[in-house]
Amino acid sequence: MSDAPVLVIGAGLAGLAAAVELARAGLPVLVADQAQTPGGAVHRQPLPGVRSIASPVQRRRWAGLMADVQAQGTRITLSMGTAFGGVDHTGAVLLTGAGARLFRPRALIVATGARERVQPRPGWTLPGVETAGSLQTRLKTLAEAPEGRVLLAGSGPLLLALGAELARLGRPPVAIVEAGRPLSHPIAALGLPMSYLREGAEYLLRLKLAGVPILAGSHLAAIRAEGGALVADIDTPKGRRSLTVDRIALHDGIASNDIGLPDCPALPVLRAGDCREALGARAALADGRAQGAALAARLLGQPQPAPAPEVARQRAAQALVARLHAHDGASRLAALPGDTVICRCEARTVNDLRALGPDPTDRQLRLDGRFSMGPCQGRFCAEWTARLAAPDTPKPRLGAPRWPARPIAIADLLATPDETQGDPA
């Protein structure tokens, strides 16, 4: 196995930064990503012939990282359009898609980034309702905003960034519904790094010039379809109000995209970037470098490098951001109507959850209730299902690491070359 490559899952900031450090140490690296081009969510590349709307800071950061990747030559191989199926107890990794293969890498770095949190609300599965992340992907790949009236709702800095991008493209949102009150703590906000303050000020200025109202301390309580449009019922500090729009983008923060990802006693497995700890782009780049250097030292029998100070700085900054955006939105789960969909893959509702009785077990939730058993494997619903099923349990978790880590088509299994035959491992 000494000539096997180190496998990196994810061609975003953390994954590519880790690959560069491994390659600099003389190790061959295979980077696999299900997207057709590298970049991850933050540096999603535009479609061919489409101009980039990335900021100058983003362009410089991405150009510098890609230059580092290219400088390593053949030591780094990019396998795009390739999905990670999981790793079994023997260290065999399944890849499907363009780079399909079943093989045993020398080691594994998982850099699958963050997942978007979207809290269930009545009507959140209606046509015209999407995540803020999906709308941002549209802007990055097509460089154009959707037609019609757009409402952004939930909580977190992404709402301001997305609203500013829509305004820059000439179609500002009707409003931004922010559950927290981040602008009500200016003194505390001064504790953020200058880059955060500068970026936030740019967003706020663009939104103000476009006349976009920010409804702070407000919750999008429900969404209704009326007359070919969407009606958003919003609970504000001054009472309930309704807005009629054509599209709604929801966002309730981010969390590590580690659903179903197992460890493996037969193989060194490290996590890097937002997959290990959701701290944003700056930390992802630094953590990718740190995890790549740490794994290289481990494989080559060298002393472990010192921890990356940038990760600690970003952890402190993100903790402050979370405090500035703090709100009581999660407490509203208990008041959801019974017909509210919780698991959108399987169309399971609050009533379906209640039908399982008090304190349902993990097995009952998944096998009897069918919660978190759809294509997303709980990336959207597991958190909220667990909170509703066990409201008094701190940070309940539904599901466990497993093989495979995601649903695999039988056709993909049949088309995957098995390179583990005869491998003594």
N, C-alpha and C positions, 0 to 999 in steps of 0.2 A: 504493500500500500504506500510505500515511500514515494513512488512516482505519481500517486494520485493527487489531483488538485485539491486545494481547499475550496469548498463550495460556499459562496456567499449568496444568500437569497435576498434580493432587493437591489435595484440599481438606482437608488436615490442617494442622497448625501451620505448617510451613514454607511451604506453598503459599498459604495465606490471608494469612500475614504479608507474603509477597512481593507479593501482590495489593494489599494495603493501601498499601504504599509506592509501588507503581506508580501507583495511583489518586490518591494524594495529590499526585503529580507532574503530574496532569492527563491521564494515559494511560488509555484504555479497556482493561479487562481481562476476559478470558473464563477462568473457572476450570472445568475439567472433571474429573470424578471418577466412577469406575465404581460407587461406592456410591450408595445412594439418599439419604443425608443426609451433610452435611459432618462432619468430625471425625477422619478418618484412623483409624489403629489405636489411638493413645493415647486419643483422645477419642471413641471409638465411641459413638454415641448409642443409648439404649434404644429398643425398639419402642414404638409408640404405646400409651399406657396403662400402661407399665411404669416403675417408679420408677428413678431413677438411683442407682447405687452408687458414683459417682465421689467422691473425697475432696474436702473443702472447698477444698484448694489447687488441685486440678484444675478444680473448678467455677468458681472465681474466674478462673483463667487462661483458660478457654474463654469465659466470659462477657465478659471484657475484650476478647478477640480478635474475637468476633462483634459486639460493639458497634462496634469499629473498622471492621469490614466494612460494617455497616449504615450507618455514618456517611458512607460514600462513595457511597451511593445507587446511581444507575444506571451509575456508572463501573465497577462490578464486577458481572458477570453470572455466576451459578452455573449450571452445566449438569451436573446429577447424573444418575446412571445412564448415563454417557457414558464409553466406554473409548477409550484412546489406542492407535491402531494403529501409529503411527510417523511419521517425517518422511523424505521422499526428498531427493535431491540438489538439487532445485530449491527446496526450502523449503516444499513442499506437505505439510500435516499431515492425516492421516486420523483422524477420530473416528467411532466407531460407537456404536450404541445410541440413547438418547433424543435426544441432540444430534448425530446423525450428520451429518457434512459433510466435504468435502475442500476445504481452503482454504489460503491462505498468510497466516499471522499476521505481525504486525510483528516479533515476537520470541517466543522460547519459553523458559519456565522449567519444568524437570522436577523435581517434588517428590514422587516416588513412594515415599518413605519407605524403610524397612528391610525386609529379608526374614529370615525365621527360619531358622537353621541347625539341621538335624537330622541327626546322624551315623547312617549305616546300622548296624543291628544285626540279628542273626537274629530274625525275628518282628516287625520294626518295621512291617510292612504288614498285620498281622493286624487283623480287626475289633475295635474297642474301643481301638485305639492311635491317638492323634492328637497334634497339636502342642500345646504349652502355649498358643501364640497362639490357636489355634482354641477351646480351652477358655475362655480369657480373653474371647474375643468372645462366647461363650455367656453368660458371667456379666454382661457389660456390656449385652447386648441383652435378656436375659430376666430378669436379677436373681435367678437361681436356680441352685443347683449341681446337677449330675447326681446321680442316685441311685446307690448302691453304693459300693464301696471304690475310692478313687482313689489312684494312685501318681504322683508327679512325679519325673522323672529327667533327668539331663543336667548342665548347669552354667550358672550365671549368676544375677544378682539376680532375674530374672523368676520363678524357681522359688519364692523366698521370698515375693514379692509375690502370686503366684497362690495359694500355700498359705495365706497370711494371709487372702485374700479368701474362699477356701473355708471357712476356720474361722469367719470373720465371718458367713457365710451358714448356719452350723450344720452343715456337713458337711466337717470337716477331712480332709486327705489321710491315708492310712495312714502314709506316710513321704515324705521328700524325699531322693532320692539325688543328692548333689552330688559331682561328680568332683574338684573342687578342695577346698581347705581355707581358705576365706575367713575363718573365725572363729579361725584359728590365728595370725593376724598382727595382734593388737589395736593394737600400737604403730604399725605402718605404716598401719593403717586410720584413725588419727587425722589423717592427711594429707588425708582426704576433706573436701569442703565440709560445713558443719554440716547443710545440708538433706539430704544423703545419709545422714549418721549418724542424724539424727532419724527419717528414713523407715525405715531399716534396723532401728533399735531398736524401732519400732512393730511391724514385721513379726515380729521375733524374739519380742517379748513375747506377741503374739497366738498364735503357734505354740506357745510354751512353755505358755501357759495352756490350750491345747487338747490338750496332750500329744503333739504331733507330733514324732517323732524325725527328726533331720537326720543322715543317714549321710554324713559328709564323707570325702573321699578314696576314694570308692566309685564303681564303674562298673556301669551296667546292661548286663550282658554279653549276655543273650539273653532272648527272650520266647517262651513256649510257650502253646498253647491246650490246656486240660485241663478236662474236665467242665463246659463252659459258662463257664469263667472263664479268666483269664490268669495264668500263673505267671511271675514276674520272677526271673531268676537274677542275683544281684548279687554282684560281687566287692568285698569290703570289706577293710580292712587286717587283719581277723582271719580272713579266709577267705571262702569262698562261702556265701551264704545265699539262700533263696528266699522270696518273698512271693506269696500268692495274692490277686489283686485283680480288679475288674470293668472298670477303665479305667486306661489309662496315658497320661500326657501327657509328651511329650519336648521338650526344648529344649537346644540346644547353642550358644546365643549368637545374635547378629544380625550381619548384614552389609548393605551398601548394596544396595538393590534396583535395580541398574543393568544387569541382564542384558539384552543385546540393544539397549540404548539408544544410538543413534548421535549423532555430531556432524553438523553440516551447514554447509558453507562458505557457503551462500547465505543463512543465517539466523543471527542471534545466538542461541545456545543456552547457557543457564546451568543448573546443577544447584543445588538448595537442600536443606538439612536432611539427614536420614539418607541420602537418595539420593546426596548428594555425599560425606558422611562420617558414618558411623553413630555418633552421639554422644549420642543420647537426646533427650527432649522439650525440656529446657531449651535445649540448643544448637540444636535445630530451629527454635524460635521466633526466637532471635537471628539465626541464619543466614538464615532466610527474610527477615527484615527487611533484613539486610545485602545479600543477593543482589538483592532487589527494588530497593533504593536504588541499587545499583551499575548495574543494568540501566537504570533510569530515567535516571541520569546519562549513561550511554553513548548512549542513544537521543536525549537532548536536548542532547548536546554539552556537558555540564557536567563539572566536575572530579569525579573519583572520590572517594567518601567513604572515611574511614579504616576499616580492618578492625574487626570487632566483637570487643571484648575478651572478651565472654562465651563466644564459641566457643573461644577459646584456653584459658579456664579449664575449660570442660567437656572439652576434649580431654585436658588433664592429669588431670582427675578420672577419666575413662573409662580412661585408660592405667593408673592405679592400680587401678581395679576389675578390669581384666584381669589384672594381676599377682596380685592377691589370689585370683582364681579360677583361676589357672594350673594345668594338669594335663597328663598325658601321654596323654589319650584318643585323640588322632589317631594315635599310634603303634600303637594296637590295630587299625587298619584292615588291616594286613598279615596279621593272624591270622584274618581273617574266613573262615568256611567257604565253600566254593565255591558253595553254593546260596543264599547271602545275596543278596537283591535290592539292587541299587545304584540303578538307575533305575526308580522305581515306575510312572511313566507307561507305559513300554514293557516292564516286567517283565524287565529285563535284570539278570543276576546277575554275581557275581565270576567264575564260570566263563566266561560270555560274554565278559567283558573279557579274560581270559587267553587265550581262543581267538584273539584278534586278534594274538597274538605279542608279542615284546618291543618296547618303544618304539613303540607305534602312533601314527600321525600324527593330528592333529586331524580330518582328513577321514575316516580309517578309523574313529575312535571314533564319529563322528556318522553317516556314511552306511552303513558296513558293520556297525558294532556297534549302531546306533540309540540310542546314549546321548545324552541331552539333546535328543531329537527329539520328545518328547511335548508335551502342552498346557502344561506348566510351563516348557518351553524351557530346562531345566537349572537352574532356581532351587533345586531340592532336590539334584540329583545331580551337577552339573557339578564342584563343588569336590572331592567325594570321588572321582569318576571320574578326574579329573586327578591327584589325589594318588596313587591306586593305579597309574595308568598311568606316571607320572613321579615316583616317590618322592624322587628326588634333586634335583628342580627346585624352587627356592624359589617359592612361591606360583604354581603352574602355573594356566593359565587355559584353559578349554575353550569354544570358540565365539567369535564375533566380533560386533561391532555390525552390524546388518543392517536391511533394510527388507523386510517390516514387522517391527516389534519383537516382535510376538506373533502367534499363529495367528489368521487372520481368516476367518470364514465367507463363502462366495461370496454368500449371501443378503444379508449386511451390505454387501458391496461394491456389489451391485446397488441396494440401497436408499439408498445414500449420495449426496446431491446434490453434483455437481462444480461448485465455484465458481471453479475455476482456468481455465475456458475463456475465452480472450481476454485473460487476464492477461499483460501483457508480461514478467513475471518468468519 
